[in-house]
Amino acid sequence: MPPAADDPSEEAVDDVARRLDDALERVAHGAAVSVPSILLQRGLTVVFTAVLTNGIGAAPYGLFALARRIQRFLARIVLGFRNGLSRFLPTADQEERNALATFASLLLLGVATVFGVGLFLAAPRITSIAGQTGRFETLLQVFALGMPASVWLFTVTEVLRGIEEVAPLNLTMRLVYPAAQLVVGVVGAFVVGDIAFVAGGVLAVMGLTGVGAAVWIVRARGFRPRLRGPRLPALRRRYLDYTIPLFLGGIATTTQRLGFYPLIAVFLSGVAGGVFAVGVLVSQLVRLPLMAINQFIPPVAAALNEEGHEDALSRLYHVTSRLVLVGVVAAAVPVVVYRETVMAAFGPTFTEYAPLLTLFVLAQIAACAAGSVGILLRMTDHQQALLVTNVAITTVLAVVAIPLTVEFGLAGVVWTYLLMLTLNNGIEVAVLYHLEGLQPFTKRHSYPLLAALPFGVVALVARALAPGVLGAVVGTLLGLAAFAATLKTLGFTPVERRLASTLAERYGELLPGR
């Protein structure tokens, strides 16, 4: 006997489906708008890097990359305090939003200033330990002075993410900042001829871009500074209770992500630092689908968790992680097959290290296979578990990283990088499943891996018939067609088809004549 129309179980299923569709549309809209802008940002960043490596040279760029990564190491730790914005802004009223944005901005700028002063004072000692020249010390001091400017930009953009302002976020981070950075790079490399000028110019651009975005938030969304109010002490305590574990955990997480640069500075050369930076930069193009999905997963997941919609959150995780894997695999195949052609864009020094690019790409696949696992741990208020997990992983890496680097050089560093991302995401998936019963995998996660086989065959044949850029372009296009045809044959879920239909209708209205 069929269930009645008002059957509570059927209504519950319909409610989950509605919430899932709404959440998916919001996340997918953010991703759809973000993909072109992230591609543009990454493209501009790659060009910026190529300008420096070809205009100033591999060794000076290596010093620039090392100094910048050391500053970014500290900045990422500071930015642990910003994560409360995307957690609390989505469900806050306007007065609470004003107070949260004000408190978080002051907190982040204050901590950034302290860290910047510390780095400035430590620059001579770091230079001595690394056995580098005075140029490296100057670069470190420039980046130290610019610490508040870089943190400010990422604070403002986190406010934009928390209130789901898709277009302004992408305009700020994906267009204005990287375009201005590229201009600074061209002037610094070909007009001034000074890498320190580039460092100072990049930091100035970050600060000014952040100021411009903040002005827009004040004018368009009515944000106002708010320091006093009856509920503010409790709000600040809640914010600190949430973010302090993330700040402490950020030390471990940042050591995992950027601790390789101090390691390279001590044991290897400036050229090795440049090669590692380029390898990470290129391989992170593979990460684009996860970056796009992650643009607005935090506020959407936070709202679902806050309102108790566990089933919708679980299904959202399944669908988004599967979509991420499709995109990641599609991007990974051509980068691996045409790795020599890709690395040649940065000069002959980098081409000889092309085999290492495969390891960088495998590391990104490992990082993306579980989707937004770290974000979901934060948005379900398990930041303490995330702290313990990251400390444990960092401890393991600290034990193995130095011996691998001493024994195998740059290859040892890259193997450690692969190990780190694999361990990190594997353990986080286990922790999330234990605490919330959430896990990303279904049998459909194998489909993009199967579809990668014909893609790889087509790409290899094209490389054999037409080496170089032409073969890479043709092989990638034909391979993508084979990849898409295989996925179509394997089939899509009703949720995926419904999402595609909704997005097609939404963006189809923007076309002329519709």
CORRASUL-V267628 format. One line per field, one symbol per residue. phi: phi as a letter, one per 30 degrees, with the letter a starting at -180 (. if undefined). psi: psi as a letter, one per 20 degrees, with the letter a starting at -180 (. if undefined). burial: 1 if it has 9 or more other ideal C-beta (glycine too) atoms within 8 Angstrom, else 0. A space follows every 10 residues. Layout:
# CORRASUL-V267628
phi->???
psi->???
burial->???
This chain:
# CORRASUL-V267628
phi->.ddddceedd dddddddddd ddddddddde ddddeddded dddddddedd dddddcjddd dededddddd ddeddddede dddddddcde ccdddddedd dddddddddd dddddddddd ddeddddddd iccdddddde dddddceddd ddedddddde ddchcddddd dddcbddddd ddeedddddc cdibdddded dddddddddd ddddddeddd cidbebcbld cdeddddddd edcedddddd dddddddbdd ddddddcbcd dddddddddd dddddddeed edddebdedd ddddddcicd dddddededd dddddedddd ddeddddcdd dddddcjddd ddceeddede dedddddcec iddddddddc icdddddded dddddddddc ddeddddcid eddddddddd dddedddddd dddddbicbd cbdddddddd ddddeddddd dddddbdjdd dddddddddd dddddddddd jcdedddddd dddddddddd ddic
psi->pqqqhkphhh hgghgggghg ggggggghgg gghhghhggg ghghhggggh gghhhhqggh hgggggghhg ghghhhggih iihhgighhh jqrhghgggg gggggggghg hhgghggggg higggggggi krrhgggggg hghghjghgh hgghgghhgh ghjlngghgh gghifgghgh ggggggghgi ghkohhgggg gghgggghgg gghhgggggh jkpqpoiqqh igghgggggg hghghhgghh ggghhggiih ghgghgharh ghgggggggg gghihhiggg gghigjgghg hgggghjkmh ghgghggggh hghghghggh hhghhggkhg gghhhjrhhh hijhhhhggg ghghghhihj blggghggij klhghhgggh ggghgghhhh ggghghgjbh hhghhhgggg hggghghhgg gggghijpqi qrhiiighhg hhghgggggg ghhhhnqagg hggghgghgh ghgghghhhh qqqhgghggg gghggghhii qqi.
burial->0000000001 1000010011 1011111111 1111101111 1101111111 1110110111 1111111111 1111111111 1111111111 0100011111 1111101110 1110111111 0010011001 0100111111 1111111111 1111111111 1111110111 1111111111 1101111110 0000111111 1111111111 1111011100 0010010000 0100110110 0110111111 1111110111 1111110101 1111111111 1111111111 1111111111 1111100011 0111111111 1111111111 1111111110 1111011011 1011011111 1111111111 1110111111 0110111011 1111011101 1101100011 1111111111 1111111110 1110110101 0000101101 1101111111 1110010000 1101110111 0111011000 0000111111 0110011000 0000
